[in-house]
Amino acid sequence: IQSIVNPVKGIPTDCFSEGRTVILEGKDKIREDLLNLFSIDQGEVFFNPDLGSNLRSALFELNDFVLQDTLTYYVTEAVTKYIPNIQVKDVAVRLNPDHCKVRITVDYLIISLGIE
């Protein structure tokens, strides 16, 4: 079994596929870490109640400019706090009130790899 030190505080990185441990590296690992972080609300992780982004808690909020600013803050704060090896360049929140949808795009720099 191979192990890698996880630079993300408290987020599991191993994925199990067909009984084997798959260890992601590089930009794929960062993307997976971001998706994991965004899917966790604060208070869900036992013994680490501060971990998470609270994106799901905003699910039934009014779809307006306040939600846009709130989601931008949640994403930026969570990434800055829990994934120190990337730098957030831009968070774009596009609201679509007619279809009750929100699209969040995060542009970031992977500091160790120099990849944007």
LOFIRO-331588 format. One record per atom (N, C-alpha, C): atom name; x, y, z. Coordinates in nm, 2 decimals, always signed. Layout:
{'CA',{X,Y,Z}}
...
This chain:
{'N',{+0.09,-0.12,+0.00}}
{'CA',{+0.00,+0.00,+0.00}}
{'C',{+0.09,+0.12,+0.00}}
{'N',{+0.06,+0.21,-0.09}}
{'CA',{+0.14,+0.33,-0.10}}
{'C',{+0.06,+0.45,-0.03}}
{'N',{+0.13,+0.53,+0.04}}
{'CA',{+0.06,+0.64,+0.10}}
{'C',{+0.13,+0.77,+0.06}}
{'N',{+0.05,+0.87,+0.05}}
{'CA',{+0.10,+1.01,+0.02}}
{'C',{+0.05,+1.10,+0.13}}
{'N',{+0.13,+1.19,+0.17}}
{'CA',{+0.09,+1.29,+0.27}}
{'C',{-0.01,+1.39,+0.20}}
{'N',{-0.12,+1.40,+0.26}}
{'CA',{-0.23,+1.49,+0.21}}
{'C',{-0.21,+1.63,+0.25}}
{'N',{-0.19,+1.73,+0.15}}
{'CA',{-0.17,+1.87,+0.19}}
{'C',{-0.30,+1.93,+0.23}}
{'N',{-0.41,+1.86,+0.21}}
{'CA',{-0.54,+1.92,+0.24}}
{'C',{-0.58,+1.87,+0.38}}
{'N',{-0.61,+1.96,+0.47}}
{'CA',{-0.63,+1.92,+0.61}}
{'C',{-0.77,+1.85,+0.63}}
{'N',{-0.77,+1.72,+0.66}}
{'CA',{-0.89,+1.66,+0.69}}
{'C',{-0.97,+1.60,+0.58}}
{'N',{-0.93,+1.61,+0.46}}
{'CA',{-1.01,+1.56,+0.35}}
{'C',{-0.94,+1.43,+0.29}}
{'N',{-1.02,+1.32,+0.29}}
{'CA',{-0.96,+1.19,+0.24}}
{'C',{-0.94,+1.20,+0.09}}
{'N',{-0.82,+1.14,+0.05}}
{'CA',{-0.79,+1.15,-0.10}}
{'C',{-0.79,+1.01,-0.16}}
{'N',{-0.80,+0.91,-0.09}}
{'CA',{-0.80,+0.77,-0.15}}
{'C',{-0.94,+0.74,-0.21}}
{'N',{-0.94,+0.69,-0.33}}
{'CA',{-1.06,+0.64,-0.39}}
{'C',{-1.05,+0.49,-0.41}}
{'N',{-1.15,+0.42,-0.38}}
{'CA',{-1.15,+0.27,-0.39}}
{'C',{-1.22,+0.23,-0.52}}
{'N',{-1.15,+0.15,-0.60}}
{'CA',{-1.20,+0.10,-0.73}}
{'C',{-1.16,-0.04,-0.74}}
{'N',{-1.26,-0.13,-0.75}}
{'CA',{-1.23,-0.27,-0.77}}
{'C',{-1.14,-0.33,-0.67}}
{'N',{-1.15,-0.29,-0.55}}
{'CA',{-1.07,-0.34,-0.44}}
{'C',{-0.93,-0.29,-0.43}}
{'N',{-0.89,-0.20,-0.51}}
{'CA',{-0.76,-0.14,-0.51}}
{'C',{-0.77,+0.01,-0.47}}
{'N',{-0.66,+0.06,-0.41}}
{'CA',{-0.65,+0.20,-0.37}}
{'C',{-0.60,+0.28,-0.49}}
{'N',{-0.67,+0.38,-0.53}}
{'CA',{-0.62,+0.46,-0.64}}
{'C',{-0.58,+0.59,-0.57}}
{'N',{-0.46,+0.64,-0.60}}
{'CA',{-0.41,+0.76,-0.54}}
{'C',{-0.39,+0.86,-0.65}}
{'N',{-0.47,+0.97,-0.64}}
{'CA',{-0.46,+1.07,-0.74}}
{'C',{-0.34,+1.17,-0.71}}
{'N',{-0.28,+1.22,-0.82}}
{'CA',{-0.17,+1.31,-0.80}}
{'C',{-0.19,+1.43,-0.89}}
{'N',{-0.12,+1.54,-0.87}}
{'CA',{-0.12,+1.65,-0.95}}
{'C',{-0.25,+1.73,-0.96}}
{'N',{-0.29,+1.77,-1.08}}
{'CA',{-0.41,+1.85,-1.10}}
{'C',{-0.53,+1.77,-1.08}}
{'N',{-0.53,+1.64,-1.10}}
{'CA',{-0.65,+1.56,-1.08}}
{'C',{-0.68,+1.55,-0.93}}
{'N',{-0.57,+1.54,-0.85}}
{'CA',{-0.59,+1.53,-0.70}}
{'C',{-0.65,+1.66,-0.65}}
{'N',{-0.60,+1.77,-0.70}}
{'CA',{-0.65,+1.90,-0.65}}
{'C',{-0.79,+1.92,-0.69}}
{'N',{-0.83,+1.88,-0.81}}
{'CA',{-0.97,+1.89,-0.85}}
{'C',{-1.06,+1.80,-0.76}}
{'N',{-1.02,+1.68,-0.73}}
{'CA',{-1.09,+1.59,-0.65}}
{'C',{-1.10,+1.65,-0.50}}
{'N',{-1.00,+1.71,-0.45}}
{'CA',{-1.00,+1.78,-0.32}}
{'C',{-1.10,+1.89,-0.32}}
{'N',{-1.10,+1.97,-0.43}}
{'CA',{-1.20,+2.08,-0.43}}
{'C',{-1.34,+2.03,-0.43}}
{'N',{-1.37,+1.93,-0.51}}
{'CA',{-1.50,+1.87,-0.52}}
{'C',{-1.54,+1.81,-0.38}}
{'N',{-1.45,+1.75,-0.31}}
{'CA',{-1.48,+1.70,-0.18}}
{'C',{-1.51,+1.81,-0.08}}
{'N',{-1.43,+1.91,-0.09}}
{'CA',{-1.44,+2.03,+0.00}}
{'C',{-1.58,+2.10,-0.02}}
{'N',{-1.62,+2.11,-0.15}}
{'CA',{-1.74,+2.18,-0.18}}
{'C',{-1.86,+2.10,-0.15}}
{'N',{-1.85,+1.97,-0.13}}
{'CA',{-1.96,+1.88,-0.10}}
{'C',{-1.99,+1.87,+0.05}}
{'N',{-1.90,+1.92,+0.13}}
{'CA',{-1.91,+1.91,+0.27}}
{'C',{-1.96,+2.04,+0.33}}
{'N',{-2.06,+2.04,+0.42}}
{'CA',{-2.10,+2.16,+0.49}}
{'C',{-2.03,+2.16,+0.63}}
{'N',{-2.01,+2.27,+0.68}}
{'CA',{-1.95,+2.28,+0.81}}
{'C',{-2.04,+2.21,+0.92}}
{'N',{-1.97,+2.14,+1.00}}
{'CA',{-2.04,+2.07,+1.11}}
{'C',{-2.07,+1.92,+1.07}}
{'N',{-2.04,+1.88,+0.95}}
{'CA',{-2.07,+1.74,+0.91}}
{'C',{-1.96,+1.64,+0.95}}
{'N',{-1.84,+1.69,+0.96}}
{'CA',{-1.72,+1.60,+0.99}}
{'C',{-1.70,+1.60,+1.14}}
{'N',{-1.71,+1.48,+1.19}}
{'CA',{-1.69,+1.45,+1.33}}
{'C',{-1.55,+1.49,+1.37}}
{'N',{-1.53,+1.56,+1.48}}
{'CA',{-1.41,+1.61,+1.54}}
{'C',{-1.34,+1.72,+1.45}}
{'N',{-1.40,+1.76,+1.35}}
{'CA',{-1.35,+1.88,+1.27}}
{'C',{-1.47,+1.96,+1.22}}
{'N',{-1.55,+2.02,+1.31}}
{'CA',{-1.67,+2.08,+1.27}}
{'C',{-1.65,+2.21,+1.18}}
{'N',{-1.53,+2.26,+1.17}}
{'CA',{-1.51,+2.38,+1.09}}
{'C',{-1.48,+2.34,+0.94}}
{'N',{-1.46,+2.22,+0.91}}
{'CA',{-1.43,+2.18,+0.77}}
{'C',{-1.55,+2.18,+0.69}}
{'N',{-1.54,+2.24,+0.57}}
{'CA',{-1.65,+2.25,+0.47}}
{'C',{-1.66,+2.38,+0.41}}
{'N',{-1.76,+2.39,+0.32}}
{'CA',{-1.78,+2.51,+0.24}}
{'C',{-1.91,+2.57,+0.26}}
{'N',{-2.01,+2.50,+0.31}}
{'CA',{-2.15,+2.54,+0.33}}
{'C',{-2.22,+2.57,+0.21}}
{'N',{-2.18,+2.52,+0.09}}
{'CA',{-2.25,+2.55,-0.03}}
{'C',{-2.39,+2.48,-0.03}}
{'N',{-2.40,+2.36,+0.03}}
{'CA',{-2.53,+2.30,+0.03}}
{'C',{-2.63,+2.37,+0.12}}
{'N',{-2.58,+2.44,+0.22}}
{'CA',{-2.67,+2.51,+0.32}}
{'C',{-2.74,+2.63,+0.25}}
{'N',{-2.68,+2.67,+0.13}}
{'CA',{-2.74,+2.78,+0.06}}
{'C',{-2.84,+2.73,-0.05}}
{'N',{-2.87,+2.60,-0.05}}
{'CA',{-2.95,+2.54,-0.15}}
{'C',{-3.09,+2.60,-0.17}}
{'N',{-3.15,+2.64,-0.06}}
{'CA',{-3.29,+2.69,-0.07}}
{'C',{-3.30,+2.84,-0.04}}
{'N',{-3.19,+2.91,-0.05}}
{'CA',{-3.18,+3.05,-0.04}}
{'C',{-3.24,+3.12,-0.16}}
{'N',{-3.28,+3.25,-0.14}}
{'CA',{-3.33,+3.33,-0.25}}
{'C',{-3.22,+3.35,-0.35}}
{'N',{-3.25,+3.32,-0.48}}
{'CA',{-3.15,+3.33,-0.59}}
{'C',{-3.13,+3.48,-0.63}}
{'N',{-3.05,+3.55,-0.56}}
{'CA',{-3.03,+3.69,-0.59}}
{'C',{-2.88,+3.73,-0.57}}
{'N',{-2.85,+3.86,-0.58}}
{'CA',{-2.72,+3.91,-0.57}}
{'C',{-2.65,+3.88,-0.43}}
{'N',{-2.74,+3.87,-0.33}}
{'CA',{-2.69,+3.84,-0.19}}
{'C',{-2.63,+3.69,-0.19}}
{'N',{-2.71,+3.60,-0.26}}
{'CA',{-2.66,+3.46,-0.27}}
{'C',{-2.53,+3.46,-0.35}}
{'N',{-2.52,+3.54,-0.45}}
{'CA',{-2.40,+3.54,-0.53}}
{'C',{-2.28,+3.58,-0.45}}
{'N',{-2.29,+3.68,-0.37}}
{'CA',{-2.18,+3.73,-0.28}}
{'C',{-2.15,+3.62,-0.17}}
{'N',{-2.25,+3.56,-0.12}}
{'CA',{-2.24,+3.46,-0.01}}
{'C',{-2.16,+3.34,-0.07}}
{'N',{-2.20,+3.29,-0.18}}
{'CA',{-2.14,+3.17,-0.24}}
{'C',{-1.99,+3.20,-0.28}}
{'N',{-1.96,+3.32,-0.33}}
{'CA',{-1.83,+3.36,-0.36}}
{'C',{-1.74,+3.36,-0.23}}
{'N',{-1.80,+3.41,-0.12}}
{'CA',{-1.73,+3.41,+0.01}}
{'C',{-1.70,+3.27,+0.06}}
{'N',{-1.81,+3.18,+0.05}}
{'CA',{-1.80,+3.05,+0.10}}
{'C',{-1.69,+2.97,+0.03}}
{'N',{-1.68,+2.98,-0.11}}
{'CA',{-1.58,+2.91,-0.19}}
{'C',{-1.44,+2.96,-0.16}}
{'N',{-1.42,+3.09,-0.16}}
{'CA',{-1.29,+3.15,-0.13}}
{'C',{-1.24,+3.12,+0.01}}
{'N',{-1.33,+3.13,+0.11}}
{'CA',{-1.29,+3.10,+0.25}}
{'C',{-1.25,+2.96,+0.26}}
{'N',{-1.33,+2.87,+0.21}}
{'CA',{-1.30,+2.72,+0.23}}
{'C',{-1.17,+2.68,+0.16}}
{'N',{-1.15,+2.73,+0.04}}
{'CA',{-1.03,+2.69,-0.04}}
{'C',{-0.90,+2.75,+0.03}}
{'N',{-0.91,+2.88,+0.07}}
{'CA',{-0.80,+2.94,+0.14}}
{'C',{-0.76,+2.87,+0.27}}
{'N',{-0.86,+2.83,+0.34}}
{'CA',{-0.84,+2.77,+0.47}}
{'C',{-0.79,+2.62,+0.46}}
{'N',{-0.84,+2.55,+0.37}}
{'CA',{-0.82,+2.40,+0.37}}
{'C',{-0.74,+2.35,+0.26}}
{'N',{-0.71,+2.42,+0.15}}
{'CA',{-0.62,+2.38,+0.05}}
{'C',{-0.52,+2.48,+0.02}}
{'N',{-0.41,+2.48,+0.11}}
{'CA',{-0.31,+2.59,+0.10}}
{'C',{-0.22,+2.59,-0.02}}
{'N',{-0.22,+2.48,-0.09}}
{'CA',{-0.13,+2.47,-0.21}}
{'C',{-0.19,+2.52,-0.34}}
{'N',{-0.31,+2.58,-0.33}}
{'CA',{-0.36,+2.65,-0.44}}
{'C',{-0.40,+2.80,-0.40}}
{'N',{-0.40,+2.88,-0.50}}
{'CA',{-0.44,+3.02,-0.49}}
{'C',{-0.56,+3.05,-0.57}}
{'N',{-0.66,+3.10,-0.51}}
{'CA',{-0.79,+3.13,-0.59}}
{'C',{-0.76,+3.26,-0.66}}
{'N',{-0.78,+3.25,-0.80}}
{'CA',{-0.77,+3.37,-0.88}}
{'C',{-0.90,+3.44,-0.90}}
{'N',{-1.01,+3.36,-0.92}}
{'CA',{-1.14,+3.43,-0.94}}
{'C',{-1.25,+3.32,-0.91}}
{'N',{-1.36,+3.37,-0.85}}
{'CA',{-1.48,+3.29,-0.83}}
{'C',{-1.59,+3.36,-0.90}}
{'N',{-1.65,+3.30,-1.00}}
{'CA',{-1.76,+3.35,-1.08}}
{'C',{-1.88,+3.28,-1.05}}
{'N',{-1.98,+3.35,-1.00}}
{'CA',{-2.11,+3.29,-0.96}}
{'C',{-2.21,+3.35,-1.06}}
{'N',{-2.27,+3.26,-1.14}}
{'CA',{-2.37,+3.30,-1.24}}
{'C',{-2.51,+3.25,-1.20}}
{'N',{-2.60,+3.34,-1.18}}
{'CA',{-2.73,+3.31,-1.13}}
{'C',{-2.83,+3.29,-1.25}}
{'N',{-2.91,+3.20,-1.24}}
{'CA',{-3.02,+3.18,-1.34}}
{'C',{-3.15,+3.16,-1.26}}
{'N',{-3.21,+3.27,-1.22}}
{'CA',{-3.33,+3.26,-1.14}}
{'C',{-3.45,+3.19,-1.21}}
{'N',{-3.46,+3.20,-1.34}}
{'CA',{-3.57,+3.14,-1.41}}
{'C',{-3.57,+2.99,-1.40}}
{'N',{-3.45,+2.93,-1.39}}
{'CA',{-3.44,+2.79,-1.38}}
{'C',{-3.39,+2.74,-1.25}}
{'N',{-3.38,+2.83,-1.15}}
{'CA',{-3.34,+2.80,-1.01}}
{'C',{-3.20,+2.73,-1.01}}
{'N',{-3.11,+2.78,-1.09}}
{'CA',{-2.98,+2.73,-1.10}}
{'C',{-2.87,+2.83,-1.07}}
{'N',{-2.76,+2.78,-1.02}}
{'CA',{-2.64,+2.86,-0.99}}
{'C',{-2.52,+2.79,-1.05}}
{'N',{-2.44,+2.86,-1.13}}
{'CA',{-2.32,+2.79,-1.18}}
{'C',{-2.20,+2.87,-1.11}}
{'N',{-2.11,+2.79,-1.05}}
{'CA',{-2.00,+2.84,-0.99}}
{'C',{-1.87,+2.80,-1.06}}
{'N',{-1.79,+2.89,-1.10}}
{'CA',{-1.66,+2.86,-1.17}}
{'C',{-1.55,+2.92,-1.09}}
{'N',{-1.45,+2.83,-1.06}}
{'CA',{-1.34,+2.87,-0.98}}
{'C',{-1.21,+2.86,-1.06}}
{'N',{-1.15,+2.98,-1.08}}
{'CA',{-1.02,+2.98,-1.15}}
{'C',{-0.91,+2.98,-1.04}}
{'N',{-0.81,+2.89,-1.05}}
{'CA',{-0.71,+2.89,-0.94}}
{'C',{-0.58,+2.85,-1.00}}
{'N',{-0.48,+2.88,-0.92}}
{'CA',{-0.34,+2.85,-0.95}}
{'C',{-0.29,+2.74,-0.86}}
{'N',{-0.24,+2.63,-0.91}}
{'CA',{-0.17,+2.53,-0.83}}
{'C',{-0.03,+2.57,-0.81}}
{'N',{+0.00,+2.62,-0.69}}
{'CA',{+0.13,+2.68,-0.67}}
{'C',{+0.25,+2.59,-0.69}}
{'N',{+0.24,+2.47,-0.64}}
{'CA',{+0.35,+2.37,-0.65}}
{'C',{+0.38,+2.33,-0.80}}
{'N',{+0.28,+2.33,-0.88}}
{'CA',{+0.29,+2.29,-1.02}}
{'C',{+0.30,+2.41,-1.12}}
{'N',{+0.26,+2.52,-1.07}}
{'CA',{+0.26,+2.64,-1.16}}
{'C',{+0.15,+2.63,-1.27}}
{'N',{+0.05,+2.55,-1.24}}
{'CA',{-0.06,+2.53,-1.34}}
{'C',{-0.18,+2.61,-1.30}}
{'N',{-0.24,+2.69,-1.40}}
{'CA',{-0.36,+2.76,-1.37}}
{'C',{-0.48,+2.69,-1.42}}
